[in-house]
Amino acid sequence: PAWRRWGIPAAAAAVLAVASVRLILPSRPPVGVGPVATAQGVTDTLALPDGSQVILGPGSRLTVADGYGGTHRAVALEGAGYFTVRHDAARPFVVRVAGAEVRDLGTAFSVKTDRAGGVAVAVTEGVVELQAAGAAGGPVTLRAGDRGDVSAEGGVTAARGVVDSASVAWTRGVLAYRDAPLREVQGDLRRWFGVELQVSDSLLARRTLTASFTADSAAQVLRVVALALGADLLERGDTVVLLPQGIVPSPTP
C-alpha cells in the first residue's frame, strides 16, 4: 500500500487523546523455570515461587532462572514488567535485561526495555541498585520516587523524585508519560498495538512526551504524539514515521 500522510494542525496541540485498554489476566499459580510470554496488548500477573509478584507488560517475556529460590533469585526480562518483591537479605532479587542489571533491596519497581538496548527503571517503594552491563563503576542507587535510565551506549542517569502513580499506570491498562523519552513511547506502541513508530529527524528524537492515554484507539495515540511534538505522521501499514511539520517526503513506490 502507498504511504499515507497525516497532517496535524498546530492549533490543536492542546488536544488529549487516549490509548487502548487491553485485557489484564488474573494471577496464575507460581511460575516455574522457563519463559512466560504475553501477547500484543495483553498483560499478565505472575506469582513467583518465593511469593514475589510480577505484572508482565504486553509483548514481553520473563524467564525465571534455574535454581530460583535456592541460592539466588534471578529473572530475565524482555519488554516491560512491574515487580513487587518479597524481601530476603540473604538472596537479593535480580532482574537481568540486555543492557543492565537491577538488584532489589526490598521494594516495588517497574522495568522497561527497548530494542536499542536502553532500560528505564521506576521505583515506587523501597530501594534498588541499577548497574549498566559491563560498566566499570559501581551501581546507581534508586529510592522510592526515583527513575533510572540506561542508554543504549551504557550510560546511567538518575532523576530524583519524579516517579508517581502515573509512572506505572500501564499496570492498570493506562499509558501515562511525564517527560518520557520517545524510545519509551516507541516500545509501548509496539507492545500494546503492534505499531512501529520511526523517528527519522534527530531533533524530534530528542523530544520528550507528557500525556495520558486511557481509551481505545492507536490512531488517537499517534495523533496526540504528533500534536505534542509539532510533527506530522506518515503511515504505511503498521509502520508510522514521525516527521517535522511541513516536510513532504519523496514518493515511495
ChimeraX commands (.cxc) that place a marker at each C-alpha (Angstrom):
marker #1 position 0.00,0.00,0.00 radius 0.5
marker #1 position 1.03,3.57,-0.57 radius 0.5
marker #1 position 2.24,5.81,2.22 radius 0.5
marker #1 position -0.48,7.90,3.86 radius 0.5
marker #1 position 0.50,11.28,5.34 radius 0.5
marker #1 position -1.38,12.65,8.35 radius 0.5
marker #1 position -1.29,16.42,8.60 radius 0.5
marker #1 position -1.65,17.69,12.19 radius 0.5
marker #1 position -2.98,21.24,12.75 radius 0.5
marker #1 position -0.64,23.18,15.03 radius 0.5
marker #1 position -3.61,24.92,16.71 radius 0.5
marker #1 position -4.82,21.57,18.03 radius 0.5
marker #1 position -1.71,20.96,20.11 radius 0.5
marker #1 position -3.62,21.06,23.40 radius 0.5
marker #1 position -5.87,18.12,22.47 radius 0.5
marker #1 position -5.56,15.00,24.62 radius 0.5
marker #1 position -6.15,11.50,23.22 radius 0.5
marker #1 position -6.31,8.09,24.74 radius 0.5
marker #1 position -4.84,4.63,24.20 radius 0.5
marker #1 position -6.28,1.16,24.23 radius 0.5
marker #1 position -7.12,-0.54,27.50 radius 0.5
marker #1 position -6.49,-4.26,27.00 radius 0.5
marker #1 position -7.05,-7.45,28.94 radius 0.5
marker #1 position -5.28,-7.86,32.30 radius 0.5
marker #1 position -5.25,-11.50,33.32 radius 0.5
marker #1 position -5.65,-12.64,36.95 radius 0.5
marker #1 position -2.70,-14.05,38.84 radius 0.5
marker #1 position -1.84,-17.66,37.94 radius 0.5
marker #1 position -0.15,-20.32,40.12 radius 0.5
marker #1 position 3.57,-19.75,40.75 radius 0.5
marker #1 position 5.60,-19.94,37.55 radius 0.5
marker #1 position 8.49,-22.36,37.22 radius 0.5
marker #1 position 11.73,-22.22,35.29 radius 0.5
marker #1 position 11.40,-21.15,31.67 radius 0.5
marker #1 position 9.91,-18.25,29.73 radius 0.5
marker #1 position 6.45,-16.78,30.13 radius 0.5
marker #1 position 5.37,-14.51,27.26 radius 0.5
marker #1 position 2.45,-12.13,26.74 radius 0.5
marker #1 position 0.70,-11.29,23.50 radius 0.5
marker #1 position 0.39,-7.82,21.99 radius 0.5
marker #1 position -1.94,-5.63,24.07 radius 0.5
marker #1 position -2.26,-8.15,26.95 radius 0.5
marker #1 position -0.68,-8.03,30.41 radius 0.5
marker #1 position -0.36,-10.98,32.79 radius 0.5
marker #1 position 0.04,-11.18,36.57 radius 0.5
marker #1 position 2.51,-13.84,37.69 radius 0.5
marker #1 position 3.37,-15.24,41.10 radius 0.5
marker #1 position 6.99,-16.33,41.63 radius 0.5
marker #1 position 7.88,-19.31,43.86 radius 0.5
marker #1 position 9.03,-17.07,46.75 radius 0.5
marker #1 position 5.78,-15.08,46.82 radius 0.5
marker #1 position 7.09,-12.13,44.80 radius 0.5
marker #1 position 4.75,-10.90,42.05 radius 0.5
marker #1 position 5.24,-9.65,38.51 radius 0.5
marker #1 position 2.85,-7.79,36.24 radius 0.5
marker #1 position 4.24,-8.61,32.81 radius 0.5
marker #1 position 3.58,-5.97,30.17 radius 0.5
marker #1 position 2.24,-6.62,26.67 radius 0.5
marker #1 position 4.56,-8.20,24.12 radius 0.5
marker #1 position 7.02,-9.11,26.90 radius 0.5
marker #1 position 8.90,-12.19,28.09 radius 0.5
marker #1 position 10.01,-13.22,31.58 radius 0.5
marker #1 position 12.39,-16.12,32.22 radius 0.5
marker #1 position 12.89,-17.49,35.73 radius 0.5
marker #1 position 16.47,-18.69,36.20 radius 0.5
marker #1 position 17.17,-22.33,37.02 radius 0.5
marker #1 position 17.54,-22.77,40.77 radius 0.5
marker #1 position 15.40,-19.72,41.61 radius 0.5
marker #1 position 14.79,-19.56,45.36 radius 0.5
marker #1 position 17.75,-21.74,46.25 radius 0.5
marker #1 position 21.00,-19.78,46.35 radius 0.5
marker #1 position 19.68,-16.93,44.24 radius 0.5
marker #1 position 16.57,-15.19,42.92 radius 0.5
marker #1 position 17.16,-14.06,39.34 radius 0.5
marker #1 position 14.88,-13.47,36.36 radius 0.5
marker #1 position 15.49,-12.20,32.83 radius 0.5
marker #1 position 13.14,-9.68,31.21 radius 0.5
marker #1 position 12.45,-8.56,27.67 radius 0.5
marker #1 position 9.84,-5.81,27.39 radius 0.5
marker #1 position 8.11,-4.42,30.49 radius 0.5
marker #1 position 7.49,-5.72,33.99 radius 0.5
marker #1 position 6.40,-4.39,37.37 radius 0.5
marker #1 position 7.92,-6.30,40.29 radius 0.5
marker #1 position 6.64,-6.47,43.87 radius 0.5
marker #1 position 9.41,-8.31,45.68 radius 0.5
marker #1 position 9.35,-10.25,48.93 radius 0.5
marker #1 position 12.45,-9.12,50.80 radius 0.5
marker #1 position 15.20,-11.65,51.51 radius 0.5
marker #1 position 18.51,-10.11,52.60 radius 0.5
marker #1 position 20.39,-13.36,52.02 radius 0.5
marker #1 position 19.14,-13.73,48.44 radius 0.5
marker #1 position 18.67,-10.37,46.68 radius 0.5
marker #1 position 16.20,-10.33,43.80 radius 0.5
marker #1 position 17.85,-9.57,40.44 radius 0.5
marker #1 position 16.29,-8.60,37.10 radius 0.5
marker #1 position 18.64,-9.08,34.16 radius 0.5
marker #1 position 17.96,-7.23,30.92 radius 0.5
marker #1 position 20.04,-6.77,27.78 radius 0.5
marker #1 position 21.63,-3.51,28.88 radius 0.5
marker #1 position 21.65,-3.67,32.67 radius 0.5
marker #1 position 21.01,-5.47,35.92 radius 0.5
marker #1 position 18.51,-4.30,38.53 radius 0.5
marker #1 position 19.10,-5.54,42.09 radius 0.5
marker #1 position 16.26,-5.22,44.57 radius 0.5
marker #1 position 16.86,-4.29,48.18 radius 0.5
marker #1 position 13.22,-4.86,49.21 radius 0.5
marker #1 position 10.84,-2.86,47.05 radius 0.5
marker #1 position 8.41,-2.47,44.15 radius 0.5
marker #1 position 9.60,-1.18,40.80 radius 0.5
marker #1 position 8.95,-1.12,37.06 radius 0.5
marker #1 position 11.48,-2.06,34.36 radius 0.5
marker #1 position 11.08,-1.29,30.65 radius 0.5
marker #1 position 13.49,-2.23,27.88 radius 0.5
marker #1 position 13.73,-1.09,24.28 radius 0.5
marker #1 position 15.16,-2.63,21.14 radius 0.5
marker #1 position 18.18,-0.34,21.11 radius 0.5
marker #1 position 19.34,-1.71,24.46 radius 0.5
marker #1 position 18.01,1.10,26.66 radius 0.5
marker #1 position 16.46,0.43,30.07 radius 0.5
marker #1 position 14.13,2.53,32.23 radius 0.5
marker #1 position 13.55,1.75,35.93 radius 0.5
marker #1 position 10.86,3.47,38.04 radius 0.5
marker #1 position 10.92,2.78,41.80 radius 0.5
marker #1 position 7.63,3.09,43.66 radius 0.5
marker #1 position 8.70,1.55,47.01 radius 0.5
marker #1 position 11.99,0.82,48.74 radius 0.5
marker #1 position 15.43,0.82,47.11 radius 0.5
marker #1 position 17.08,-0.78,44.06 radius 0.5
marker #1 position 20.55,-0.74,42.56 radius 0.5
marker #1 position 20.88,-0.18,38.81 radius 0.5
marker #1 position 24.06,-1.36,37.10 radius 0.5
marker #1 position 24.75,-0.98,33.38 radius 0.5
marker #1 position 26.08,-4.13,31.74 radius 0.5
marker #1 position 29.86,-4.03,31.52 radius 0.5
marker #1 position 30.12,-0.72,33.39 radius 0.5
marker #1 position 33.36,-0.16,35.30 radius 0.5
marker #1 position 31.80,1.98,38.03 radius 0.5
marker #1 position 29.52,0.86,40.83 radius 0.5
marker #1 position 25.73,0.67,40.69 radius 0.5
marker #1 position 23.43,3.69,40.98 radius 0.5
marker #1 position 21.10,3.56,43.99 radius 0.5
marker #1 position 17.47,4.45,43.30 radius 0.5
marker #1 position 14.96,5.08,46.08 radius 0.5
marker #1 position 11.18,5.37,46.04 radius 0.5
marker #1 position 10.23,8.13,43.59 radius 0.5
marker #1 position 13.44,7.86,41.55 radius 0.5
marker #1 position 13.79,6.94,37.91 radius 0.5
marker #1 position 16.94,5.47,36.41 radius 0.5
marker #1 position 17.77,5.23,32.71 radius 0.5
marker #1 position 20.44,3.22,30.94 radius 0.5
marker #1 position 21.19,4.41,27.41 radius 0.5
marker #1 position 21.99,2.08,24.54 radius 0.5
marker #1 position 25.63,3.18,24.98 radius 0.5
marker #1 position 25.65,2.08,28.63 radius 0.5
marker #1 position 25.40,5.44,30.39 radius 0.5
marker #1 position 23.30,5.59,33.56 radius 0.5
marker #1 position 21.32,8.66,34.67 radius 0.5
marker #1 position 19.02,9.13,37.67 radius 0.5
marker #1 position 16.11,11.55,38.12 radius 0.5
marker #1 position 15.14,12.00,41.76 radius 0.5
marker #1 position 11.56,12.27,42.96 radius 0.5
marker #1 position 9.89,12.13,39.54 radius 0.5
marker #1 position 8.07,8.78,39.82 radius 0.5
marker #1 position 4.40,8.81,40.77 radius 0.5
marker #1 position 1.39,6.56,40.21 radius 0.5
marker #1 position 1.24,7.61,36.56 radius 0.5
marker #1 position 4.70,6.14,36.00 radius 0.5
marker #1 position 3.33,2.61,36.42 radius 0.5
marker #1 position -0.20,3.27,35.16 radius 0.5
marker #1 position 0.39,0.74,32.36 radius 0.5
marker #1 position -0.16,-1.96,35.00 radius 0.5
marker #1 position -3.78,-0.74,35.12 radius 0.5
marker #1 position -4.18,-0.57,31.34 radius 0.5
marker #1 position -3.35,3.15,31.11 radius 0.5
marker #1 position -0.42,4.67,29.23 radius 0.5
marker #1 position 0.81,7.80,31.02 radius 0.5
marker #1 position 4.00,9.78,30.38 radius 0.5
marker #1 position 5.74,12.69,32.06 radius 0.5
marker #1 position 8.75,13.95,30.12 radius 0.5
marker #1 position 9.19,10.42,28.74 radius 0.5
marker #1 position 11.81,9.83,26.05 radius 0.5
marker #1 position 10.39,8.82,22.68 radius 0.5
marker #1 position 12.16,5.45,22.79 radius 0.5
marker #1 position 9.88,4.53,25.72 radius 0.5
marker #1 position 6.80,5.60,23.77 radius 0.5
marker #1 position 8.02,3.63,20.73 radius 0.5
marker #1 position 8.35,0.48,22.84 radius 0.5
marker #1 position 4.86,0.86,24.31 radius 0.5
marker #1 position 3.27,1.40,20.90 radius 0.5
marker #1 position 4.96,-1.75,19.65 radius 0.5
marker #1 position 3.90,-3.87,22.62 radius 0.5
marker #1 position 0.34,-2.56,23.01 radius 0.5
marker #1 position -0.66,-2.02,19.38 radius 0.5
marker #1 position 1.89,-3.68,17.12 radius 0.5
marker #1 position 2.75,-0.26,15.67 radius 0.5
marker #1 position 6.34,0.59,14.69 radius 0.5
marker #1 position 6.91,4.31,15.24 radius 0.5
marker #1 position 10.02,5.57,13.44 radius 0.5
marker #1 position 11.58,8.96,14.16 radius 0.5
marker #1 position 13.93,9.93,11.35 radius 0.5
marker #1 position 14.60,13.52,12.49 radius 0.5
marker #1 position 17.32,13.84,15.16 radius 0.5
marker #1 position 15.73,16.91,16.78 radius 0.5
marker #1 position 12.37,15.15,17.14 radius 0.5
marker #1 position 14.09,12.05,18.50 radius 0.5
marker #1 position 15.42,14.09,21.44 radius 0.5
marker #1 position 11.98,15.43,22.40 radius 0.5
marker #1 position 10.02,14.06,25.37 radius 0.5
marker #1 position 6.31,13.41,25.78 radius 0.5
marker #1 position 3.89,14.33,28.57 radius 0.5
marker #1 position 0.43,12.84,28.00 radius 0.5
marker #1 position -2.06,10.33,29.38 radius 0.5
marker #1 position -3.99,7.74,27.37 radius 0.5
marker #1 position -6.91,5.61,28.53 radius 0.5
marker #1 position -9.33,4.76,25.69 radius 0.5
marker #1 position -9.34,2.57,22.60 radius 0.5
marker #1 position -7.53,3.86,19.51 radius 0.5
marker #1 position -3.92,3.57,18.33 radius 0.5
marker #1 position -4.65,6.27,15.75 radius 0.5
marker #1 position -5.64,8.69,18.52 radius 0.5
marker #1 position -2.44,7.98,20.41 radius 0.5
marker #1 position -0.33,8.64,17.34 radius 0.5
marker #1 position -2.17,11.86,16.63 radius 0.5
marker #1 position -1.63,13.23,20.12 radius 0.5
marker #1 position 2.07,12.32,19.99 radius 0.5
marker #1 position 2.34,14.31,16.77 radius 0.5
marker #1 position 0.33,17.19,18.25 radius 0.5
marker #1 position 2.51,17.38,21.33 radius 0.5
marker #1 position 5.72,17.37,19.30 radius 0.5
marker #1 position 4.56,19.66,16.48 radius 0.5
marker #1 position 5.03,16.89,13.93 radius 0.5
marker #1 position 3.25,15.09,11.10 radius 0.5
marker #1 position 2.71,11.37,10.65 radius 0.5
marker #1 position 3.40,9.27,7.58 radius 0.5
marker #1 position 1.78,5.83,7.68 radius 0.5
marker #1 position 2.27,2.61,5.77 radius 0.5
marker #1 position 0.62,-0.44,7.27 radius 0.5
marker #1 position 1.89,-0.96,10.83 radius 0.5
marker #1 position 4.82,1.45,10.34 radius 0.5
marker #1 position 4.38,5.15,11.11 radius 0.5
marker #1 position 7.08,7.77,10.59 radius 0.5
marker #1 position 7.15,10.94,12.70 radius 0.5
marker #1 position 8.23,13.94,10.61 radius 0.5
marker #1 position 8.74,17.65,11.26 radius 0.5
marker #1 position 5.65,19.57,10.17 radius 0.5
marker #1 position 5.60,20.67,6.55 radius 0.5
marker #1 position 8.19,18.21,5.27 radius 0.5
marker #1 position 6.85,16.18,2.35 radius 0.5
marker #1 position 8.94,13.07,1.69 radius 0.5
marker #1 position 9.80,11.81,-1.78 radius 0.5
marker #1 position 7.22,9.41,-3.23 radius 0.5
marker #1 position 7.75,5.76,-2.34 radius 0.5
marker #1 position 6.75,3.06,-4.83 radius 0.5
marker link #1:1,2 radius 0.2
marker link #1:2,3 radius 0.2
marker link #1:3,4 radius 0.2
marker link #1:4,5 radius 0.2
marker link #1:5,6 radius 0.2
marker link #1:6,7 radius 0.2
marker link #1:7,8 radius 0.2
marker link #1:8,9 radius 0.2
marker link #1:9,10 radius 0.2
marker link #1:10,11 radius 0.2
marker link #1:11,12 radius 0.2
marker link #1:12,13 radius 0.2
marker link #1:13,14 radius 0.2
marker link #1:14,15 radius 0.2
marker link #1:15,16 radius 0.2
marker link #1:16,17 radius 0.2
marker link #1:17,18 radius 0.2
marker link #1:18,19 radius 0.2
marker link #1:19,20 radius 0.2
marker link #1:20,21 radius 0.2
marker link #1:21,22 radius 0.2
marker link #1:22,23 radius 0.2
marker link #1:23,24 radius 0.2
marker link #1:24,25 radius 0.2
marker link #1:25,26 radius 0.2
marker link #1:26,27 radius 0.2
marker link #1:27,28 radius 0.2
marker link #1:28,29 radius 0.2
marker link #1:29,30 radius 0.2
marker link #1:30,31 radius 0.2
marker link #1:31,32 radius 0.2
marker link #1:32,33 radius 0.2
marker link #1:33,34 radius 0.2
marker link #1:34,35 radius 0.2
marker link #1:35,36 radius 0.2
marker link #1:36,37 radius 0.2
marker link #1:37,38 radius 0.2
marker link #1:38,39 radius 0.2
marker link #1:39,40 radius 0.2
marker link #1:40,41 radius 0.2
marker link #1:41,42 radius 0.2
marker link #1:42,43 radius 0.2
marker link #1:43,44 radius 0.2
marker link #1:44,45 radius 0.2
marker link #1:45,46 radius 0.2
marker link #1:46,47 radius 0.2
marker link #1:47,48 radius 0.2
marker link #1:48,49 radius 0.2
marker link #1:49,50 radius 0.2
marker link #1:50,51 radius 0.2
marker link #1:51,52 radius 0.2
marker link #1:52,53 radius 0.2
marker link #1:53,54 radius 0.2
marker link #1:54,55 radius 0.2
marker link #1:55,56 radius 0.2
marker link #1:56,57 radius 0.2
marker link #1:57,58 radius 0.2
marker link #1:58,59 radius 0.2
marker link #1:59,60 radius 0.2
marker link #1:60,61 radius 0.2
marker link #1:61,62 radius 0.2
marker link #1:62,63 radius 0.2
marker link #1:63,64 radius 0.2
marker link #1:64,65 radius 0.2
marker link #1:65,66 radius 0.2
marker link #1:66,67 radius 0.2
marker link #1:67,68 radius 0.2
marker link #1:68,69 radius 0.2
marker link #1:69,70 radius 0.2
marker link #1:70,71 radius 0.2
marker link #1:71,72 radius 0.2
marker link #1:72,73 radius 0.2
marker link #1:73,74 radius 0.2
marker link #1:74,75 radius 0.2
marker link #1:75,76 radius 0.2
marker link #1:76,77 radius 0.2
marker link #1:77,78 radius 0.2
marker link #1:78,79 radius 0.2
marker link #1:79,80 radius 0.2
marker link #1:80,81 radius 0.2
marker link #1:81,82 radius 0.2
marker link #1:82,83 radius 0.2
marker link #1:83,84 radius 0.2
marker link #1:84,85 radius 0.2
marker link #1:85,86 radius 0.2
marker link #1:86,87 radius 0.2
marker link #1:87,88 radius 0.2
marker link #1:88,89 radius 0.2
marker link #1:89,90 radius 0.2
marker link #1:90,91 radius 0.2
marker link #1:91,92 radius 0.2
marker link #1:92,93 radius 0.2
marker link #1:93,94 radius 0.2
marker link #1:94,95 radius 0.2
marker link #1:95,96 radius 0.2
marker link #1:96,97 radius 0.2
marker link #1:97,98 radius 0.2
marker link #1:98,99 radius 0.2
marker link #1:99,100 radius 0.2
marker link #1:100,101 radius 0.2
marker link #1:101,102 radius 0.2
marker link #1:102,103 radius 0.2
marker link #1:103,104 radius 0.2
marker link #1:104,105 radius 0.2
marker link #1:105,106 radius 0.2
marker link #1:106,107 radius 0.2
marker link #1:107,108 radius 0.2
marker link #1:108,109 radius 0.2
marker link #1:109,110 radius 0.2
marker link #1:110,111 radius 0.2
marker link #1:111,112 radius 0.2
marker link #1:112,113 radius 0.2
marker link #1:113,114 radius 0.2
marker link #1:114,115 radius 0.2
marker link #1:115,116 radius 0.2
marker link #1:116,117 radius 0.2
marker link #1:117,118 radius 0.2
marker link #1:118,119 radius 0.2
marker link #1:119,120 radius 0.2
marker link #1:120,121 radius 0.2
marker link #1:121,122 radius 0.2
marker link #1:122,123 radius 0.2
marker link #1:123,124 radius 0.2
marker link #1:124,125 radius 0.2
marker link #1:125,126 radius 0.2
marker link #1:126,127 radius 0.2
marker link #1:127,128 radius 0.2
marker link #1:128,129 radius 0.2
marker link #1:129,130 radius 0.2
marker link #1:130,131 radius 0.2
marker link #1:131,132 radius 0.2
marker link #1:132,133 radius 0.2
marker link #1:133,134 radius 0.2
marker link #1:134,135 radius 0.2
marker link #1:135,136 radius 0.2
marker link #1:136,137 radius 0.2
marker link #1:137,138 radius 0.2
marker link #1:138,139 radius 0.2
marker link #1:139,140 radius 0.2
marker link #1:140,141 radius 0.2
marker link #1:141,142 radius 0.2
marker link #1:142,143 radius 0.2
marker link #1:143,144 radius 0.2
marker link #1:144,145 radius 0.2
marker link #1:145,146 radius 0.2
marker link #1:146,147 radius 0.2
marker link #1:147,148 radius 0.2
marker link #1:148,149 radius 0.2
marker link #1:149,150 radius 0.2
marker link #1:150,151 radius 0.2
marker link #1:151,152 radius 0.2
marker link #1:152,153 radius 0.2
marker link #1:153,154 radius 0.2
marker link #1:154,155 radius 0.2
marker link #1:155,156 radius 0.2
marker link #1:156,157 radius 0.2
marker link #1:157,158 radius 0.2
marker link #1:158,159 radius 0.2
marker link #1:159,160 radius 0.2
marker link #1:160,161 radius 0.2
marker link #1:161,162 radius 0.2
marker link #1:162,163 radius 0.2
marker link #1:163,164 radius 0.2
marker link #1:164,165 radius 0.2
marker link #1:165,166 radius 0.2
marker link #1:166,167 radius 0.2
marker link #1:167,168 radius 0.2
marker link #1:168,169 radius 0.2
marker link #1:169,170 radius 0.2
marker link #1:170,171 radius 0.2
marker link #1:171,172 radius 0.2
marker link #1:172,173 radius 0.2
marker link #1:173,174 radius 0.2
marker link #1:174,175 radius 0.2
marker link #1:175,176 radius 0.2
marker link #1:176,177 radius 0.2
marker link #1:177,178 radius 0.2
marker link #1:178,179 radius 0.2
marker link #1:179,180 radius 0.2
marker link #1:180,181 radius 0.2
marker link #1:181,182 radius 0.2
marker link #1:182,183 radius 0.2
marker link #1:183,184 radius 0.2
marker link #1:184,185 radius 0.2
marker link #1:185,186 radius 0.2
marker link #1:186,187 radius 0.2
marker link #1:187,188 radius 0.2
marker link #1:188,189 radius 0.2
marker link #1:189,190 radius 0.2
marker link #1:190,191 radius 0.2
marker link #1:191,192 radius 0.2
marker link #1:192,193 radius 0.2
marker link #1:193,194 radius 0.2
marker link #1:194,195 radius 0.2
marker link #1:195,196 radius 0.2
marker link #1:196,197 radius 0.2
marker link #1:197,198 radius 0.2
marker link #1:198,199 radius 0.2
marker link #1:199,200 radius 0.2
marker link #1:200,201 radius 0.2
marker link #1:201,202 radius 0.2
marker link #1:202,203 radius 0.2
marker link #1:203,204 radius 0.2
marker link #1:204,205 radius 0.2
marker link #1:205,206 radius 0.2
marker link #1:206,207 radius 0.2
marker link #1:207,208 radius 0.2
marker link #1:208,209 radius 0.2
marker link #1:209,210 radius 0.2
marker link #1:210,211 radius 0.2
marker link #1:211,212 radius 0.2
marker link #1:212,213 radius 0.2
marker link #1:213,214 radius 0.2
marker link #1:214,215 radius 0.2
marker link #1:215,216 radius 0.2
marker link #1:216,217 radius 0.2
marker link #1:217,218 radius 0.2
marker link #1:218,219 radius 0.2
marker link #1:219,220 radius 0.2
marker link #1:220,221 radius 0.2
marker link #1:221,222 radius 0.2
marker link #1:222,223 radius 0.2
marker link #1:223,224 radius 0.2
marker link #1:224,225 radius 0.2
marker link #1:225,226 radius 0.2
marker link #1:226,227 radius 0.2
marker link #1:227,228 radius 0.2
marker link #1:228,229 radius 0.2
marker link #1:229,230 radius 0.2
marker link #1:230,231 radius 0.2
marker link #1:231,232 radius 0.2
marker link #1:232,233 radius 0.2
marker link #1:233,234 radius 0.2
marker link #1:234,235 radius 0.2
marker link #1:235,236 radius 0.2
marker link #1:236,237 radius 0.2
marker link #1:237,238 radius 0.2
marker link #1:238,239 radius 0.2
marker link #1:239,240 radius 0.2
marker link #1:240,241 radius 0.2
marker link #1:241,242 radius 0.2
marker link #1:242,243 radius 0.2
marker link #1:243,244 radius 0.2
marker link #1:244,245 radius 0.2
marker link #1:245,246 radius 0.2
marker link #1:246,247 radius 0.2
marker link #1:247,248 radius 0.2
marker link #1:248,249 radius 0.2
marker link #1:249,250 radius 0.2
marker link #1:250,251 radius 0.2
marker link #1:251,252 radius 0.2
marker link #1:252,253 radius 0.2
view
